[in-house]
Amino acid sequence: MNGRGMLYTAAVLVASGSGSAAAVTVTSPFCSTTAKVTSTTYFLCTGSTHTAVDIGGVACGDTFRAPFRGNYYYQYYSGCATTCATDSTCNGGAGNYYVVTGASGWDFRILNINPTTSSRSQTCDGCVLGAAGGHVHFDNRQYGTRKSAWYTSVGLTCGASAYCGTVLGNATL
C-alpha cells in the first residue's frame, strides 16, 4: 500500500472509531436564515422516492462547511464546472461531491458542491469544503443502498429550517 493509501485508511479508522459502525451527528452547513429542507424521503416532498435530504433556499456560492463535528476524512470527487443548475449530468448528476466512509459498508455522501480553493480531500472539523450549488444533497448508504433512519429518527421534515448548526440527523459511519 502506498503512503497516500495508508493515510486514507488511517483517516477512515480514526473517523469510524474502533472499526464498528457508529452514529455521527449531522448539522446544517449553512449560516443562512433562508436555508430549508426541500426534500426528504420523497423527492421535493411530492411523492417519488428520494431517501435523502436536500437543503435549498441558499444562494448559489454560499459557504458550505463540513457537517460533522470532529475530525473526519472528506474524500473529494471533482471534475465538474461551477454550476447552480439542478440538471447537471456531471458525475452522474452528483456534480462535485464528498464521501465520508465508515465501517461495515457505510458511507455518507454530500452532492452538488461548487468548488472553491478549499475543495479537496481532507480531514477536518467544521472546515469550509466548498460552496452551495443551488441545493446540496445528503445521503447515508450501507453497501450502496440509501437509508432514511439517519434523518427520520430526529423527525426532520420538509420545510424545516436548516440554519447554521441545526441537527439534520444522526448518520451511521
C-alpha positions as CSV (number, residue, x, y, z in Angstrom):
1,M,0.0,0.0,0.0
2,N,1.4,3.4,-0.9
3,G,1.7,6.3,1.6
4,R,-1.5,8.0,0.4
5,G,-3.5,4.8,0.8
6,M,-2.1,4.3,4.3
7,L,-3.1,7.8,5.2
8,Y,-6.6,7.3,3.8
9,T,-7.0,4.0,5.7
10,A,-5.8,5.6,8.9
11,A,-8.3,8.5,8.4
12,V,-11.2,6.1,7.9
13,L,-10.3,4.2,11.0
14,V,-10.0,7.4,13.1
15,A,-13.3,8.6,11.7
16,S,-15.1,5.4,12.4
17,G,-13.6,4.7,15.8
18,S,-12.9,1.1,16.6
19,G,-13.9,-0.3,13.2
20,S,-17.5,-0.7,14.1
21,A,-20.3,1.5,12.7
22,A,-21.2,4.5,14.9
23,A,-23.7,7.3,14.9
24,V,-22.4,10.8,14.0
25,T,-24.5,13.9,14.3
26,V,-25.1,15.8,11.0
27,T,-25.6,19.5,11.3
28,S,-26.5,22.1,8.7
29,P,-23.5,23.6,7.0
30,F,-25.2,26.9,6.0
31,C,-25.5,30.0,8.1
32,S,-28.3,31.5,6.0
33,T,-31.6,32.1,7.7
34,T,-33.3,31.1,4.4
35,A,-31.8,27.6,4.3
36,K,-34.6,25.0,4.3
37,V,-35.1,21.3,4.0
38,T,-36.5,21.0,0.4
39,S,-36.6,17.2,0.2
40,T,-36.6,14.1,2.4
41,T,-38.0,10.7,1.9
42,Y,-40.0,11.9,-1.1
43,F,-38.4,13.9,-3.9
44,L,-39.4,17.6,-3.5
45,C,-41.9,16.3,-1.0
46,T,-44.3,15.4,-3.9
47,G,-44.3,11.6,-3.7
48,S,-41.5,10.0,-5.7
49,T,-38.9,8.1,-3.6
50,H,-35.8,10.1,-2.7
51,T,-34.5,8.6,0.6
52,A,-32.1,11.6,1.2
53,V,-32.1,15.2,2.4
54,D,-31.8,18.2,0.2
55,I,-31.1,21.7,1.6
56,G,-32.2,24.6,-0.6
57,G,-33.0,28.2,-0.1
58,V,-29.4,29.2,-0.1
59,A,-27.7,31.4,-2.6
60,C,-25.5,29.8,-5.2
61,G,-22.0,30.1,-3.9
62,D,-22.9,30.3,-0.2
63,T,-20.2,28.8,2.0
64,F,-20.5,25.1,2.7
65,R,-18.9,23.7,5.9
66,A,-18.3,20.2,6.9
67,P,-21.5,18.8,8.5
68,F,-19.8,16.5,11.1
69,R,-18.1,17.8,14.2
70,G,-14.8,16.0,15.0
71,N,-12.0,15.1,12.6
72,Y,-13.5,13.2,9.6
73,Y,-11.9,12.4,6.3
74,Y,-13.8,14.0,3.4
75,Q,-12.9,12.3,0.1
76,Y,-13.5,14.9,-2.7
77,Y,-14.7,13.9,-6.2
78,S,-14.3,16.7,-8.7
79,G,-14.2,17.5,-12.4
80,C,-17.4,19.5,-12.8
81,A,-17.7,23.1,-13.6
82,T,-19.2,25.5,-11.0
83,T,-23.0,25.4,-11.6
84,C,-26.2,26.1,-9.8
85,A,-28.3,24.2,-12.3
86,T,-30.1,21.2,-10.8
87,D,-30.0,19.2,-14.0
88,S,-26.2,18.6,-14.2
89,T,-25.1,15.3,-15.7
90,C,-21.5,15.6,-14.5
91,N,-20.5,12.7,-12.3
92,G,-23.9,11.0,-13.0
93,G,-25.8,14.1,-11.7
94,A,-23.9,14.3,-8.4
95,G,-21.7,17.2,-9.5
96,N,-18.7,17.7,-7.4
97,Y,-19.2,15.7,-4.2
98,Y,-17.7,14.4,-1.0
99,V,-17.9,10.9,0.6
100,V,-17.1,10.1,4.3
101,T,-16.5,6.4,4.6
102,G,-17.3,4.5,7.8
103,A,-17.3,0.8,8.9
104,S,-19.4,-2.1,7.8
105,G,-20.1,-0.7,4.3
106,W,-21.4,2.7,5.5
107,D,-20.7,6.0,3.8
108,F,-22.2,9.5,3.8
109,R,-22.4,11.4,0.6
110,I,-22.7,15.1,0.1
111,L,-23.5,16.1,-3.5
112,N,-23.7,19.2,-5.7
113,I,-20.8,21.2,-4.2
114,N,-19.4,24.1,-6.1
115,P,-15.6,24.1,-5.9
116,T,-13.6,26.7,-4.1
117,T,-9.9,26.9,-3.2
118,S,-10.8,24.9,-0.1
119,S,-12.4,22.0,-2.1
120,R,-10.1,19.0,-1.8
121,S,-9.8,15.7,0.1
122,Q,-9.0,16.5,3.7
123,T,-9.5,15.6,7.3
124,C,-11.2,18.4,9.1
125,D,-13.6,19.6,11.8
126,G,-16.1,22.1,10.5
127,C,-13.8,23.4,7.8
128,V,-15.0,25.0,4.6
129,L,-15.4,22.3,1.9
130,G,-16.8,24.4,-0.9
131,A,-19.9,26.4,-1.8
132,A,-23.6,25.7,-2.4
133,G,-24.5,24.6,-5.9
134,G,-28.2,25.5,-6.0
135,H,-29.1,22.8,-3.4
136,V,-27.0,20.3,-1.5
137,H,-28.0,16.6,-1.3
138,F,-27.1,14.4,1.7
139,D,-27.5,10.6,1.9
140,N,-26.3,7.8,4.1
141,R,-25.7,4.4,2.5
142,Q,-24.8,1.0,3.5
143,Y,-23.3,-1.1,0.7
144,G,-24.7,1.4,-1.8
145,T,-28.3,1.3,-0.5
146,R,-29.7,4.6,0.8
147,K,-31.1,4.5,4.3
148,S,-33.5,7.1,5.8
149,A,-33.2,6.3,9.5
150,W,-30.4,8.9,9.9
151,Y,-32.9,11.8,9.4
152,T,-36.3,10.2,10.2
153,S,-35.0,9.3,13.7
154,V,-34.8,13.0,14.6
155,G,-38.2,13.9,12.9
156,L,-36.7,16.0,10.1
157,T,-39.4,17.2,7.7
158,C,-39.8,19.2,4.5
159,G,-39.8,22.9,5.1
160,A,-37.8,22.7,8.3
161,S,-35.2,25.3,9.0
162,A,-31.6,24.2,8.0
163,Y,-30.0,27.2,9.6
164,C,-26.4,27.1,10.9
165,G,-25.8,24.1,13.1
166,T,-29.4,22.8,13.1
167,V,-29.3,19.0,13.6
168,L,-30.4,17.3,10.4
169,G,-29.9,13.7,11.7
170,N,-27.5,11.1,13.0
171,A,-25.6,9.3,10.2
172,T,-24.2,5.9,10.6
173,L,-20.5,5.6,9.8
